[in-house]
């Protein structure tokens, strides 16, 4: 089973406390199978396989193994660990991620598990256990045996993660202290910023000490601001710190918050990077955005809202619309249907009191839809299974008000909408969180937007809701009746139907079945495969009728996840083409959370510029994954840069390729319809870098114009080389043309 619900949502990496750790990295032994005796300390595990916890069991000789496996480690627990701690009550064992369900034993006693008694329903998540320091299970200053029993189905299997995720430590003074930096920044003059942050605790201890606030320029390493304040807080009485930083340059600075508790001497540190907005203000003059082409099948319902910016009121016009279509001049929404196949060139114009803008636009009535990657929103990364009708309406309204002018159109519900039982007739019904799916769909369409939904080919979805297995035709018909425009189709629990070692045909089968079902519905429904790239889906998903297909497992809001996915799409790239795109998963900018609570993405502002630039270069569907009810200025800047979006929406439909891989930086080039090229220069190192690129290294010759797309400015450069300064984990994205 694949799952991300229990993702590491604590600020690991950004938050460091100073208490002592004992590593649990070396010496693990492993065996597949299951036996109650393997928990016992005296059990002889000498013959077991030595295993590294940096990687899954599948990558260590157990390829495709699903089922039970046990890990054992013999380790002394020194009483010095307890003696050196300020709080001496509890000890914590951390063992990376468990993939999936796990039970943890200490000297034969069960001390923790990630499920309610049924290990097979456990989800992939942190493998972490806290026990009282006085539990008789611990043998202080003696050898102890930690045994982890894991059950995996479909995933990579085992306990694994970074080295520093394997350790034992006492729960100490700073373990229950939280820095909350989720409030938005307020933007002042000359790029000045201000904000409030809070420190709170759940522990009974009274914290009293100093909060040190420091701002560093990562380009020069100069400390540009520093201040130390008294700070005290206790349970229910947080400490709030409000600050302003004046006159900043247009780059991201590092804020370091350090709280030092006087009595214990313990410290807690958190860093945060300041946002900076690159996208220029939208002009008041009319401008038409969005793709140059739009595909619809003959006779099927047509719905397209012309994306345009400019001071309101705007009025819209379209010359040469094919018979069957009408344009609402006040909203820019085109509806109707066209019976005859063909390419219909249309001239669309938008007018306001400051002038008129026009653009050539081709309506392609034919067999291929989704000619450019889908632009929209999906509920999963924001709300997980807690999605409901109200949250979807907020997203739809925000897209209509703030984003549709830039081309954003899809409003997609992910898992969590399905009722526990089908109707007596076998039809799928929505649960109580979605009282009337048809009326929600009508609302989304009334805004000129498209409406998407999610299902799985197995009996159950990944979230444990009803899947479409053996009801595919019925479900496709229901989607048609509801007015669905986009179906994300997962894999979860289909593993129970497919053979344990699926062949290529087995991988294709559920998608062929649903494809055939969708084809019986007279409606354009974008078909998005979500099977994580199994069977190298990019080689066949287009032919099977997918408009997009996931190429990886689930993304999360960390640099490791985003960059690990985004910079490894080489084999997939040649398969992107109009109507069929690789999908490296949804966006993790803005406020994400996969559930009830949302937090600011843990990607730094520069990492977020990288994310949007890279996904645009990769011609990936862009599905916003944040709570659109709380859209801050920085996130809006990321999502409304028309020149960046145009790279993604280019009608040539090509995906960028990695043309340079150097120590610390990567260069991607995407061919564009107009003969120009989009070039992304990504600094993957930990420091600012000045990077010089010879155009010839990229196979680019004779260019005369270089435009910084984020800043929307032409740059002065010679036609041989390009020199630019790129922040750590950041990007410079340019368009070059002759
Ligand atoms: C996962 C999928 C996620 C989300 C989730 C729903 O398999 O990759 O994007 O759809 O299922 O349960």
Boltz pocket constraint, residues with backbone or C-beta under 6 A from the ligand:
constraints:
  - pocket:
      binder: B
      contacts: [[A, 2], [A, 380], [A, 414], [A, 415], [A, 454], [A, 461], [A, 462], [A, 463], [A, 490], [A, 491], [A, 492], [A, 530], [A, 553], [A, 554]]
      max_distance: 6.0
